[in-house]
Amino acid sequence: MKKAFLLFVILIWIIRSATAQDSLLVATPPTPKVAGYHIGVVQILFAANQGEITWLDQSNFYSIGFPMGITFNSGGKSKFDLEFVPSLKPYAGQEDKPYEVHFLVHPGVLFPMQKGWTFGLRAAFETGDGVWGFTPLLNKSFHGNGHSSFFIELVAPGRFGPGKDSGYTQLLGLHLGVGF
């Protein structure tokens, strides 16, 4: 009986040692939580609302945004991205209201594809005026020196509000930026 118990303990020790060595061989380093950061500039080119198209060259439409964000790794291939976009809308020739400042909270999911392409979808919440919606995007990055890259992104924001009768507005814009 003592020999059987001793043989059982030795067998357990051998199995445990072999398993521990195998797990050391296949262990991978943990993925960092933060995948990167980005800053840039976004310019809306046109908007379509209730059958009317408004172009960038109209002074009452023009605005420019300055996106900045942080990207987090997920368990899979997709990434979570939290972007904040302060934007400036100047009103040329109006002394009582020379400009407006808006702030967009823009969380989203990014799906990296091959050769530097990324598809994404963001939720959109503009503070202060009650506009909300979504933003699909298509991004192409170009690796630079060191840990940075340049990217160009086509964005197609869809927005609802601010009023009940405002309806749905479809926009198209261009986002240029640098990622770290």
C-alpha positions in Angstrom: 0.0 0.0 0.0 2.9 2.4 0.9 4.5 1.6 -2.5 1.3 2.3 -4.4 0.8 5.7 -2.5 4.5 6.6 -3.2 4.1 5.7 -6.8 0.9 7.8 -7.1 2.6 10.8 -5.5 5.6 10.5 -7.9 3.2 10.2 -10.9 1.3 13.3 -9.8 4.6 15.2 -9.4 5.8 14.1 -12.9 2.5 15.1 -14.5 2.5 18.4 -12.7 6.1 19.1 -13.7 5.5 18.3 -17.3 2.4 20.4 -17.5 4.2 23.4 -15.8 7.1 23.2 -18.3 4.7 23.0 -21.3 2.8 26.1 -20.1 6.0 28.0 -19.8 6.9 27.2 -23.4 3.5 28.4 -24.9 3.0 31.3 -22.6 2.6 34.6 -24.5 3.3 38.0 -23.0 0.2 40.0 -22.0 -1.3 42.4 -24.6 -1.0 46.0 -23.4 -4.4 47.6 -22.6 -3.7 50.8 -24.5 -3.1 50.3 -28.2 -2.3 53.9 -29.0 -3.4 57.5 -29.2 -4.3 59.9 -32.0 -4.8 63.6 -32.8 -5.9 65.2 -36.0 -8.2 67.6 -37.8 -11.6 66.8 -39.4 -13.3 68.8 -42.1 -16.9 68.1 -43.1 -17.3 68.5 -46.9 -21.1 68.4 -47.3 -24.4 67.7 -45.5 -27.7 66.4 -46.8 -30.9 67.1 -44.9 -34.5 66.9 -46.1 -33.5 66.9 -49.7 -31.1 69.9 -49.5 -27.3 69.6 -49.8 -25.1 72.1 -48.1 -21.5 72.3 -49.2 -18.3 73.3 -47.4 -17.9 76.6 -49.2 -21.0 78.1 -47.6 -19.9 80.3 -44.6 -22.9 79.5 -42.4 -22.1 75.7 -42.7 -18.3 75.7 -42.3 -16.9 74.1 -39.1 -13.6 72.4 -38.3 -12.9 69.8 -35.6 -9.9 68.6 -33.7 -10.2 64.9 -32.8 -8.1 63.3 -30.1 -8.5 59.8 -28.8 -7.2 56.8 -27.1 -7.5 53.2 -28.4 -7.7 50.1 -26.2 -7.0 46.5 -27.2 -9.9 44.1 -26.7 -9.7 40.3 -26.3 -10.0 39.8 -30.0 -9.0 41.6 -33.2 -11.4 44.5 -32.7 -10.3 47.6 -30.7 -12.3 50.1 -28.6 -11.6 53.7 -29.3 -12.7 56.7 -27.3 -12.5 60.0 -29.2 -13.3 63.5 -28.2 -13.7 66.2 -30.8 -13.9 69.9 -29.9 -15.0 71.8 -33.0 -15.2 75.5 -33.9 -17.9 77.0 -36.1 -17.1 80.6 -37.1 -19.8 83.0 -38.2 -18.2 85.5 -40.6 -19.6 89.0 -40.4 -21.8 88.5 -37.3 -20.7 90.6 -34.4 -23.2 89.3 -31.9 -22.2 85.7 -32.3 -18.7 85.4 -33.9 -18.4 81.6 -33.3 -19.7 78.5 -31.6 -17.7 75.8 -29.9 -19.1 72.2 -29.8 -17.8 69.1 -28.1 -18.4 65.7 -29.5 -18.1 62.5 -27.4 -17.3 59.7 -29.9 -16.8 56.2 -28.6 -16.5 53.4 -31.1 -15.3 50.0 -32.2 -12.5 49.6 -34.8 -11.9 46.5 -36.9 -8.4 46.4 -38.3 -8.1 44.9 -41.8 -5.2 44.1 -44.0 -2.5 46.5 -45.3 -3.2 49.3 -42.9 -7.0 49.6 -43.5 -9.5 49.9 -40.7 -13.2 50.0 -40.6 -15.0 51.5 -37.7 -18.3 52.5 -36.2 -18.7 55.2 -33.6 -21.6 56.5 -31.5 -21.9 60.3 -31.5 -23.1 62.6 -28.7 -22.8 66.3 -29.2 -23.0 68.1 -25.9 -25.0 71.3 -25.5 -27.3 71.1 -28.5 -28.9 67.6 -28.3 -27.5 66.2 -31.5 -26.8 62.5 -31.5 -26.1 59.7 -34.0 -23.4 57.4 -35.4 -20.3 57.7 -37.6 -19.1 54.9 -39.9 -15.5 55.3 -41.0 -12.8 53.9 -43.3 -9.2 54.6 -42.3 -5.9 54.0 -44.1 -2.7 54.4 -42.0 0.8 54.9 -43.3 3.6 54.0 -40.9 6.1 56.7 -40.2 9.3 56.8 -38.3 9.5 55.2 -34.8 6.2 54.6 -33.2 4.0 57.1 -35.1 1.9 56.8 -38.2 0.0 59.2 -40.5 -3.6 58.4 -41.4 -6.4 59.6 -43.6 -10.0 58.7 -42.8 -13.2 59.1 -44.6 -16.1 59.7 -42.2 -19.8 59.5 -42.9 -21.6 61.0 -39.8 -25.3 60.4 -39.5 -27.0 62.8 -37.1 -30.4 63.3 -35.5 -31.6 66.5 -34.0 -31.5 69.0 -32.4 -35.2 69.6 -32.9 -38.0 67.1 -33.5 -38.5 68.4 -37.0 -34.7 68.5 -37.8 -34.8 65.0 -39.2 -31.8 63.0 -40.2 -28.7 64.7 -41.6 -26.1 62.7 -43.5 -22.6 64.3 -43.7 -19.3 63.3 -45.4 -16.0 64.4 -44.1 -12.2 63.9 -44.2 -10.1 63.3 -41.0 -6.3 63.6 -41.2 -4.2 62.7 -38.2 -1.2 61.2 -36.5 -1.3 58.1 -34.4 1.1 57.1 -31.7 
